Amino acid sequence: MKAGGRPINNLRWWIGGALFASTVINYIDRQTLSVLAPYLKTEFQWTNSDFALIVISFRVAYAVMQTVAGRLLDWLGTRRGLMIGVLWYSAAAMMTSLATGLRSFAFFRFLLGSGEAANWPGATKAVAEWFPKGERGLAVALFDSGSAVGGAVAPALVIWLYAHFGSWRPVFLLTGMLGLAWAALWAWLYHPPGSHPRISEGERRMILAAREEEHVEDSTAAAGGWRGLIAMRQTWGIILGRGLTDPVWFFVTDWFAIYLVSKGFAVADTLVGFWVPFLAADAGNFAGGGLSSWLVRRGWSAVRARKFVIVVCGLGMTLLAAAVLTSKLPLLVAFFAISTFCYAAWSTMALALPTDLFPSRAVASVSGMGGTGAGLGTIISTYLIGWSADRYSFEPVLIAASLIPLVATALVLLLIRESRDRNTMHLSPGGPSHKMQ
């Protein structure tokens, strides 16, 4: 171990905390536009379809770059890859303060999506590198919960900044600067566990021993080409599962403020209610991650534990349809909160599965492919949401968002089987091969 100062106890959880912070900042930058959307729509006279085009510009870049970023992260490494991604999207967020209309907003959101695409593949890869299998559910829950926390913090922060400055331009500039501080912290904190200068010997031995048990040590794991990965049914289980469920979450993050306004509520009057679905999602992250990790410690295989949570939460998301039956704010918020709680637990499992199924040097690539599937699904759903809201209402959207996760759950069960566990899989550049241990 290199000399670097006194060892940091439980260093892997400090790194998990840094991943959580990056996700919070990621979502604050992303949600700034969504929170300001009612004001921007009035100032620029946008329709819901116009706003959908801006959101889609983000999603197009995010979808394409998820797969690209995943592959680059497997090549560049977690430390450099994530730092470059955060610096990129922070610059894009700050440049949004220069926007002058629909086209420039769409352009800057495209740049933002290009950079933000690295966060989830990079964080998933870091979890695979630093955490044993029994802790990965909680570790994924920790960083993924940053999306809910960022989504909850953004309304209060953004509305306060907007009221303080009386303009939306300083808001984009100031929220975008948060990532600059994070990048400096990450450069200091993150190194691989085998060479980290501040890791204790006990923690290093524990992490490396866990890798040996999985037969996928970083020094010997093959990366696997895209063609080999895409040929595997479990890869498609992750891609299709996320492609059908992520639109539920992004409906809430991108449209919840506009939905509440469409129901006759003022943005300022719904601030407390706006927080609740995001806080529920935060609880869902830890509930799903904690339950699956507990089941693994009880002797369940990792894949079986993740799939159990997926089934329960896929059923739970159907309650979003009940929101069409009421116009009372507390009930609306409650139904959205149940859905986001279940979505977050489901998503935590989908993000953890690549760490269970694939060698660490392929984890970011597979996670990126799943992100691309999620991005494509969200692009289609975003267009349909804007179209439906302008011509009909949000009610068909709520019904669809409650039923489609059932399809996603069924696909995960069909495509991801117990025999495909990471323990029994080896990847080679020529394609997949499976060997029973």
Secondary structure as GFF3:
##gff-version 3
##sequence-region A 1 437
A	DSSP	alpha_helix	11	44	.	.	.	ID=ss1
A	DSSP	alpha_helix	48	76	.	.	.	ID=ss2
A	DSSP	alpha_helix	78	95	.	.	.	ID=ss3
A	DSSP	three_ten_helix	96	98	.	.	.	ID=ss4
A	DSSP	alpha_helix	102	116	.	.	.	ID=ss5
A	DSSP	alpha_helix	119	130	.	.	.	ID=ss6
A	DSSP	alpha_helix	133	165	.	.	.	ID=ss7
A	DSSP	alpha_helix	169	176	.	.	.	ID=ss8
A	DSSP	alpha_helix	178	189	.	.	.	ID=ss9
A	DSSP	alpha_helix	201	214	.	.	.	ID=ss10
A	DSSP	alpha_helix	226	230	.	.	.	ID=ss11
A	DSSP	alpha_helix	233	262	.	.	.	ID=ss12
A	DSSP	three_ten_helix	268	270	.	.	.	ID=ss13
A	DSSP	alpha_helix	271	297	.	.	.	ID=ss14
A	DSSP	alpha_helix	302	316	.	.	.	ID=ss15
A	DSSP	three_ten_helix	317	325	.	.	.	ID=ss16
A	DSSP	alpha_helix	329	357	.	.	.	ID=ss17
A	DSSP	alpha_helix	360	391	.	.	.	ID=ss18
A	DSSP	alpha_helix	395	415	.	.	.	ID=ss19
A	DSSP	three_ten_helix	418	420	.	.	.	ID=ss20
A	DSSP	three_ten_helix	422	424	.	.	.	ID=ss21
A	DSSP	beta_strand	425	428	.	.	.	ID=ss22
A	DSSP	beta_strand	431	434	.	.	.	ID=ss23
###
